[in-house]
């Protein structure tokens, strides 16, 4: 009986509360509540419209700056690398369009650019470590060079092939050709079918690195691969008159991807002396590549672009 009375009282209380709410809503409180809600909705709509307008202005401003930079790019870089030779080394994740645009900008600066050397993912793959070391060692032997402790043999071999020099001496062209064949036969490199011409400067074109799909710890594997690419870039820098690592920081899509440029900037011990550019996909970044190479010829280096970890947006002109 008590339970039944309890339910009757509860039901009555709910009905009374609903009735009071209806009366108040239709009565003196209705106007105030309605006006408040209408005002808040109007304010939110205005804020949304303002934000949309600001975004549109920012996008038009960025497009306008890029258009201006593109129109003046040739004038900015003209003659800065006249008579210089530049090797283009393209990492597996790099966008073809970015590499092509960088090559065109280098040519506008007066440089001679070799056909891009395209590196295979096996260059840094843990699964290919043994065969890679063997191929790199064979390539060094073809050039009469010894492997250095702490430096992958393939890194030293590629540097000697592209620069035509090692240990302060010139490397015979036939020996370089045989070494190049060792790397191509191992499917470590692609691009030129014949031996690339020697170059005094190098641009490494990269992008965010992701791990192999079957990796147990994708983030750690991607980080290790990115560090390996940075070490290669530094070896190329040490064995030539200078190198620039260029790769976007904007396209990192997940925690399992790592930017090679960010890695280089965070790991100064393995990137010392190497220059980086974080926006090679826009005209300003391509100008940075040229200006950074010019700076490298003077024995200087820096990190350029729009990233928070850049030392400046552009090198000193």
Buried (B, 14 or more C-beta within 10 A) or exposed (E): EEEEEEEEEEEEEEEEEEEEEEEEEEEEEEEEEEEEEEEEEEEEEEEEEEEEEEEEEEEEEEEEEBEEBBEEBBEBBEEBBEEBBBBBBBBBBBBEEBBBBBBBBBBBBBBBBBBBBBBBBBBBBEEBEEBBBBBBBBBBBBBBBEBEEEBBBBBBBBBBBBBBBBEEEEBEEEBBBBBBBBBBEBEBBBBBEEBBBBBBBBBBBBBBBBBEEEBEEBBEBBBBBBBBBBBBBBBBBBBBBBBBBBBBBBEBEEEBBBBBBBBBBBBEEBBEBBBBBBBBBBBBBBBBBBBBBBBBBEEBBBBBBBBEBBBEEBBEE
